[in-house]
Amino acid sequence: MKDDIPEARREHSLTAKASAGTRSSIFLGLGTAVIVLAAVSAWVILRWPTSKTAQAPAPTAPTAAPSAVAASPSPDILLGHFAYKEAPQTDLKSITPDGRVKLRAAAAQKFMAMVASAQSAGVVLLPLSGYRSIQDQNYLFFDVKAERGQVTTERAQVSAPPGHSEHHTGYAIDIGDGSQPDTHLKPSFETSAAFRWLAANAAYYSFELSFPAHNQQGVSYEPWHWRYVGNQDSLKTFYKARQAKKPPD
Ligand SMILES: [Zn+2]
């Protein structure tokens, strides 16, 4: 490879009938040229792809400046959890007699229908936790983390940081089996009659499991945590969080 260029040039020089001294100086000059050419070629080959990559974003930066942050292709994720807004208080409906567990109206209605249907099959679906404010999640994430002596990444596998829980949306619910309280909020819930019923029927009520085993999000398997995706708002809430954020309207 290195000899290709000089040979061609050397033949051309020889046909010019140069003297011995001139020839040797031509060879010397050619030798230097070969080294310089080789060095330049090597530099170009080695540097070109990296300098090209490094320079690529530069031209887009000035034109995209005002909306650059909003148009960022990376979704808002913290410790593997997507960001969610709190549900509007006016849309929350109680799904327990004591009013402790609430969901957004559409999800509440379907959940109650699901409870009735399961009941007729002899299965008791027990609502354990529905809507949570960011303040509630603050306690669950930080205080419980400290109580249990968990490190942040360990805590994030089983609980979302405040502002990043599906429970903020009012569309997510933790469900227990009324006849097997020992399985509440535990992976063993998957052996309960309630889970078996949910796995077979929840989709008919537009509920789906948020964190199946080995989910891409890296959150621990939570067979008890289900979310409602039966209308446009809930669907957007969960699936748009996974896509690039669009610029503000
Ligand atoms: Zn949950």
Boltz pocket constraint, residues with backbone or C-beta under 6 A from the ligand:
constraints:
  - pocket:
      binder: B
      contacts: [[A, 129], [A, 167], [A, 172], [A, 173], [A, 174], [A, 224], [A, 225], [A, 226]]
      max_distance: 6.0
